[in-house]
Every structure is written in structure tokens, then in C-alpha cells.
Amino acid sequence: MLALSTRHPFAKRPSVRVDDLAGDKVLSLSGPVPDYWLDHLLPRTTPAGRLIERGERAVTRQELLALVGAGRGVHPAAAHEIRYYARPNIAYVPFDDAPPLEYGLVWQAAADTHRIRAFAETAVEVVRR
């Protein structure tokens, strides 16, 4: 999904394409995210090779949504955000050519403990049910 201001020209479209990102600033969250991970989630170029400009980086999800709602940029989002982060000034438009955003548990190898592994195993069991 692409989260964008309801005033954005794409807000009434039935879908968008990854190439459409070249016309806007793409906003993201800040934090200890490695560059390769951010590049995977928010590529620097479109499939056609057009530059995707990165905009502001927000500290919290709520700050990010406030920036999107104010028209300061757009943000690729997971489909569940429609349910959990619905706002009257934000539209969520599906991509018709992007793979789904997948989630998974990650943690630093140096911080690995028995409790973390047990939690991860339990989470996998719950999801498989």
C-alpha cells in the first residue's frame, strides 16, 4: 500500500505503481536500520530507473503519519496499516506491481539468548496454527 495525503492526486486512484514513487518524496522511520535493509524496503530507483527521492525520517509512526497527512511525502506501508493506522487525512492505495511487505522477527546475534529463541519458536508455532 502507499500511504498518502487525501489531497494527493493519487488518493482517488484504484492503484499505483512503483514508478509513481519517482514523483514524490518517500518518507520513512529513523532508527538503527542498516542501509541495505532500507534500500530493500525503499529502493533508490524505480523499475524504470527513475530516482526515488527520500524525504524526512520520522522518529515515531505517529510522526510519520502526521507528515504524510500534511502532504510532506508518501510512505509505502503494509496492508494492515489501513486497520491499525486509519486517519481521516490519509488514503491507502494498493500497489499493483510491488511484492507484499513481509514481516519477521529479527534480533542482534550478540544479544541472542534462550528466552529470545524460545519466544521466536513460540511465535512460529502460533503463526502456523
C-alpha positions as CSV (number, residue, x, y, z in Angstrom):
1,M,0.0,0.0,0.0
2,L,1.0,3.6,-0.5
3,A,0.1,5.9,2.4
4,L,-0.5,9.5,1.1
5,S,-2.5,12.6,1.9
6,T,-6.1,12.5,0.9
7,R,-5.3,15.7,-1.0
8,H,-2.7,13.9,-3.1
9,P,-3.6,13.4,-6.8
10,F,-3.2,9.6,-6.4
11,A,-5.5,9.4,-3.5
12,K,-8.6,8.5,-5.7
13,R,-6.7,6.1,-7.9
14,P,-7.6,2.4,-7.7
15,S,-3.9,1.5,-7.6
16,V,-0.4,2.9,-8.0
17,R,2.9,1.6,-9.5
18,V,6.4,1.6,-8.0
19,D,7.4,4.0,-10.8
20,D,4.9,6.5,-9.4
21,L,7.2,7.0,-6.4
22,A,9.6,9.0,-8.6
23,G,7.2,11.9,-8.4
24,D,7.2,12.3,-4.6
25,K,9.4,12.3,-1.6
26,V,9.3,9.0,0.2
27,L,9.2,9.3,4.0
28,S,10.5,6.7,6.4
29,L,11.1,6.0,10.0
30,S,14.5,6.7,11.5
31,G,16.4,4.4,13.7
32,P,19.1,1.8,13.7
33,V,18.2,0.3,10.3
34,P,21.1,-0.8,8.1
35,D,21.3,0.9,4.7
36,Y,20.8,-2.4,2.8
37,W,17.6,-3.0,4.7
38,L,16.2,0.5,4.0
39,D,17.3,0.1,0.3
40,H,15.3,-3.1,0.1
41,L,12.2,-1.6,1.6
42,L,12.5,1.8,-0.1
43,P,14.6,1.4,-3.3
44,R,16.5,4.3,-4.6
45,T,15.3,3.9,-8.1
46,T,12.1,2.7,-9.8
47,P,12.0,-0.3,-12.1
48,A,12.3,2.1,-15.0
49,G,15.4,3.6,-13.4
50,R,13.9,6.9,-12.2
51,L,15.3,8.3,-9.0
52,I,13.1,8.0,-5.9
53,E,13.8,10.9,-3.6
54,R,13.9,10.2,0.1
55,G,12.3,12.8,2.3
56,E,12.2,13.3,6.0
57,R,12.7,10.5,8.5
58,A,10.3,10.4,11.4
59,V,11.1,9.1,14.9
60,T,7.7,7.5,15.6
61,R,4.9,6.0,13.4
62,Q,2.6,8.8,14.6
63,E,5.0,11.5,13.5
64,L,5.4,9.7,10.1
65,L,1.6,9.6,9.6
66,A,1.4,13.3,10.6
67,L,3.9,14.1,7.9
68,V,2.1,12.0,5.3
69,G,-1.3,13.5,6.2
70,A,0.2,17.0,5.9
71,G,1.3,16.2,2.3
72,R,5.0,16.3,3.1
73,G,5.5,13.0,1.2
74,V,4.3,9.4,0.8
75,H,5.2,6.2,2.6
76,P,5.0,2.6,1.4
77,A,3.1,0.7,4.0
78,A,1.8,-2.8,4.9
79,A,-1.9,-3.5,4.1
80,H,-2.7,-4.0,7.8
81,E,-2.0,-0.3,8.4
82,I,-5.4,0.6,7.0
83,R,-6.9,-1.1,10.0
84,Y,-4.5,0.0,12.7
85,Y,-3.4,3.4,11.5
86,A,-6.5,4.8,9.8
87,R,-6.7,8.6,9.8
88,P,-9.1,10.9,8.1
89,N,-6.3,12.7,6.2
90,I,-4.5,9.6,4.9
91,A,-5.5,7.4,1.9
92,Y,-4.0,4.0,1.4
93,V,-3.7,3.0,-2.2
94,P,-2.6,-0.5,-3.2
95,F,0.5,-1.1,-5.5
96,D,-0.3,-3.2,-8.5
97,D,3.3,-4.2,-9.2
98,A,5.1,-4.5,-5.8
99,P,5.6,-7.6,-3.8
100,P,3.8,-7.8,-0.4
101,L,5.6,-6.4,2.6
102,E,6.6,-9.3,4.7
103,Y,7.4,-9.2,8.5
104,G,9.6,-11.4,10.5
105,L,11.4,-11.5,13.9
106,V,15.0,-10.2,13.9
107,W,17.4,-9.6,16.7
108,Q,21.1,-8.9,17.1
109,A,23.2,-12.1,17.1
110,A,25.2,-10.7,20.0
111,A,22.0,-10.4,22.1
112,D,20.8,-14.0,21.4
113,T,19.5,-15.7,24.5
114,H,17.5,-18.8,25.3
115,R,14.5,-16.6,26.0
116,I,14.7,-14.9,22.6
117,R,14.9,-18.3,20.8
118,A,12.0,-19.7,22.9
119,F,9.9,-16.6,22.0
120,A,10.7,-16.9,18.3
121,E,9.9,-20.6,18.3
122,T,6.6,-20.0,20.1
123,A,5.7,-17.2,17.6
124,V,6.4,-19.5,14.7
125,E,4.1,-22.2,16.2
126,V,1.3,-19.6,16.8
127,V,1.5,-18.4,13.2
128,R,1.4,-21.9,11.7
129,R,-1.9,-22.7,13.6
